[in-house]
Amino acid sequence: MLFRTIVAAVLAVTGLMASQDLGTAAAQTQRDEQFYYPGDFNWKFLAIYPEAAQLFNAFDYGHAVLYERLYTKRGSVGRELEKEYRYLTTDLLVRPPRFAVAEEVIMPAYSKLAWRAKMMFDWAHLLHRQIYDAYADDRLAPVQRDTLIERLTDYYLSNRRYAFTDKPKTMALMDEQYFSQAFRKTYPTFNGLIWAYHWLQVGLYEPFIEGQTRAERKSGVQATVARFWSMLEDPPSRFPRYMPMAPAIAPRFSAAHPRAAVIFDNLHMMHDIISDILTADTIPYHRKGQMIEQQLDKLQDPSRDVMSLDEWRRMADHMGGLPAMGGPATGLLREVPRHHHPGMQHPEAEPADSAPARKGRPQERADTTAHQH
Amino acid sequence: MQVLRTAATAAGLSLCFLIDPLAAQIDYRNLDDDRPVLSEDAYPVERYAFELLAPYRFEAEADGTELHSTVPELAYGFARNAHIGLKLPLAAVNDDAGTDWGLAGLRLFALYNFNTESRWLPALSLRADASFAVGSLAGDGTRFALKAIATRSWGRLRTHLNLSSGFGSDDALSSVEPLSRWSASLALDRTFFRSSVLLIGEVAASQAAGGDATSVNASLGGRWQWTPTLVLDAGITRRLRSGVGPDFAFTIGLSHAFAIRALMPAQ
């Protein structure tokens, strides 16, 4: 009887919170998960191109663990990130998970700090995945595929709480705030890895658009993935020197689907902004969540801090051009651009295809018979 | 006739999986009630998602009775942070008198999740169930239950506390998953993110009706993301008190999440 009374009391309290919206929980952040756009094109990317699709699962881990370590390991972030970098590049990327990583498991503290940011990233990553699924579905004619991608973008934008704006945001948000660039300057190697992720995430659209047959698309995807692997040789010299932007890395995709390309650039910009917020000593620990919220507001606002589509398309040139962003994602690349980062010594550049293939890596070097674009 | 109805339902369920009309969610961490342990997590089905469950359960009771059951379930995320659903339990009961087949009630439920987990608060949800006496094994009365659910995580570990209070007719209860007078369960799960596996352990106590003995059972189970569209779960249960609860119970099930384009924005 006593137990039943306790159960009834708990239920009554919970019910009160529901009915009066007065409880602490009711004032908390809601989970707000939403299902993805249905269709039998879903999961085609994973089924046909697992060597690329599964890498993206490992990328999700990389993003998640970065934020968790930056937020929770203030005294030893450098050591922790070195350890995670080794784990990622020698283990998880080599044998990536079959399915999406439950990011809450990897970043429990960060998820509680910035649930909205986590949801916005998840929502945009879902769009990424579904557009790859559309490209991977051989049953779709190009017109049907492009129509589907626009519909997927509409669906993405219909979730206004968690969609980035499809208007290009000014680079000043990423580069010119008082905390900007803190992460990339403090942890250039890990930052380079993140930018290499972003290079592949947008660049991989190109071989799908170039390839006319499944075989051509398959070999093109493998070549682009191989180029990603070559970026990991001799870090950080081969990593992108600037955040890869869609018009530079994925020009065909950006021309065909500018809204989605803009969304991905805004997403990647927000990735960097959050890394900077979590790294910067100039933002007190207790204000980091609030600052992330403010920046999310900016990245969702279509009316301020924006540039025109023409400016967006030309922006890569102002930022060092395609070579600074990791180079093209298709065509022959005998050598991935090698950059000298301040304070680091690097050997002379070598042809990308002269480096020994690492055990366990699934890809060969880029196809040397492909043509240059 | 009942056997035919049961067979038709099973065939229909099988067909649902075979036609695979739409893709599903990566949801091996979405802990549903009785899949495979009694406890569920505090999170609902995603907005616009349907989740279809097709389980099988075998129980060997202390008095020698054997129970075979399947409880097909469909849930729908009809609003943000809320879902509704129905269950249609079917059972076969073997005892000294022979074997009875039949429908074991019709159950409707709704769940609302107040919050995602924060630094200080667990995720909290409230669930309401109604069970109607439809079918030969459904008992004699209508019953209702309210359940409070809390989920708290520590990295790869999560705990789930479920507290439920039932009311309504105390006449003969359904043979399958009756809405107990009260129940309480505490579950602990661990995520293995590389293999997409969730392992769960649980202790649950319940009193089916006023005057009944309190059962205390321990369960172990797992959920595995089999394909992008299917989750396979399995579990075992054993009573911890003599004479009350199953000597042994085993369950296995499949869950499949999907959406219907016509019900979504931006069609």
Boltz contact constraints between the chains, C-beta under 6 A:
constraints:
  - contact:
      token1: [A, 4]
      token2: [B, 182]
      max_distance: 6.0
  - contact:
      token1: [A, 7]
      token2: [B, 163]
      max_distance: 6.0
  - contact:
      token1: [A, 7]
      token2: [B, 165]
      max_distance: 6.0
  - contact:
      token1: [A, 7]
      token2: [B, 182]
      max_distance: 6.0
  - contact:
      token1: [A, 8]
      token2: [B, 165]
      max_distance: 6.0
  - contact:
      token1: [A, 10]
      token2: [B, 148]
      max_distance: 6.0
  - contact:
      token1: [A, 10]
      token2: [B, 163]
      max_distance: 6.0
  - contact:
      token1: [A, 11]
      token2: [B, 146]
      max_distance: 6.0
  - contact:
      token1: [A, 11]
      token2: [B, 148]
      max_distance: 6.0
  - contact:
      token1: [A, 11]
      token2: [B, 165]
      max_distance: 6.0
  - contact:
      token1: [A, 14]
      token2: [B, 126]
      max_distance: 6.0
  - contact:
      token1: [A, 14]
      token2: [B, 148]
      max_distance: 6.0
  - contact:
      token1: [A, 18]
      token2: [B, 126]
      max_distance: 6.0
  - contact:
      token1: [A, 25]
      token2: [B, 114]
      max_distance: 6.0
  - contact:
      token1: [A, 25]
      token2: [B, 115]
      max_distance: 6.0
  - contact:
      token1: [A, 25]
      token2: [B, 121]
      max_distance: 6.0
  - contact:
      token1: [A, 25]
      token2: [B, 124]
      max_distance: 6.0
  - contact:
      token1: [A, 26]
      token2: [B, 114]
      max_distance: 6.0
  - contact:
      token1: [A, 28]
      token2: [B, 115]
      max_distance: 6.0
  - contact:
      token1: [A, 28]
      token2: [B, 118]
      max_distance: 6.0
  - contact:
      token1: [A, 29]
      token2: [B, 116]
      max_distance: 6.0
  - contact:
      token1: [A, 30]
      token2: [B, 81]
      max_distance: 6.0
  - contact:
      token1: [A, 31]
      token2: [B, 81]
      max_distance: 6.0
  - contact:
      token1: [A, 31]
      token2: [B, 113]
      max_distance: 6.0
  - contact:
      token1: [A, 31]
      token2: [B, 116]
      max_distance: 6.0
  - contact:
      token1: [A, 32]
      token2: [B, 80]
      max_distance: 6.0
  - contact:
      token1: [A, 33]
      token2: [B, 46]
      max_distance: 6.0
  - contact:
      token1: [A, 34]
      token2: [B, 46]
      max_distance: 6.0
  - contact:
      token1: [A, 34]
      token2: [B, 47]
      max_distance: 6.0
  - contact:
      token1: [A, 35]
      token2: [B, 46]
      max_distance: 6.0
  - contact:
      token1: [A, 35]
      token2: [B, 48]
      max_distance: 6.0
  - contact:
      token1: [A, 35]
      token2: [B, 49]
      max_distance: 6.0
  - contact:
      token1: [A, 35]
      token2: [B, 259]
      max_distance: 6.0
  - contact:
      token1: [A, 38]
      token2: [B, 22]
      max_distance: 6.0
  - contact:
      token1: [A, 38]
      token2: [B, 259]
      max_distance: 6.0
  - contact:
      token1: [A, 38]
      token2: [B, 261]
      max_distance: 6.0
  - contact:
      token1: [A, 42]
      token2: [B, 23]
      max_distance: 6.0
  - contact:
      token1: [A, 43]
      token2: [B, 23]
      max_distance: 6.0
  - contact:
      token1: [A, 43]
      token2: [B, 228]
      max_distance: 6.0
  - contact:
      token1: [A, 97]
      token2: [B, 194]
      max_distance: 6.0
  - contact:
      token1: [A, 99]
      token2: [B, 26]
      max_distance: 6.0
  - contact:
      token1: [A, 99]
      token2: [B, 196]
      max_distance: 6.0
  - contact:
      token1: [A, 99]
      token2: [B, 225]
      max_distance: 6.0
  - contact:
      token1: [A, 100]
      token2: [B, 26]
      max_distance: 6.0
  - contact:
      token1: [A, 101]
      token2: [B, 193]
      max_distance: 6.0
  - contact:
      token1: [A, 102]
      token2: [B, 29]
      max_distance: 6.0
  - contact:
      token1: [A, 102]
      token2: [B, 191]
      max_distance: 6.0
  - contact:
      token1: [A, 102]
      token2: [B, 193]
      max_distance: 6.0
  - contact:
      token1: [A, 105]
      token2: [B, 156]
      max_distance: 6.0
  - contact:
      token1: [A, 105]
      token2: [B, 191]
      max_distance: 6.0
  - contact:
      token1: [A, 105]
      token2: [B, 193]
      max_distance: 6.0
  - contact:
      token1: [A, 108]
      token2: [B, 153]
      max_distance: 6.0
  - contact:
      token1: [A, 108]
      token2: [B, 155]
      max_distance: 6.0
  - contact:
      token1: [A, 112]
      token2: [B, 118]
      max_distance: 6.0
  - contact:
      token1: [A, 112]
      token2: [B, 119]
      max_distance: 6.0
  - contact:
      token1: [A, 115]
      token2: [B, 116]
      max_distance: 6.0
  - contact:
      token1: [A, 154]
      token2: [B, 266]
      max_distance: 6.0
  - contact:
      token1: [A, 155]
      token2: [B, 266]
      max_distance: 6.0
  - contact:
      token1: [A, 158]
      token2: [B, 265]
      max_distance: 6.0
  - contact:
      token1: [A, 158]
      token2: [B, 266]
      max_distance: 6.0
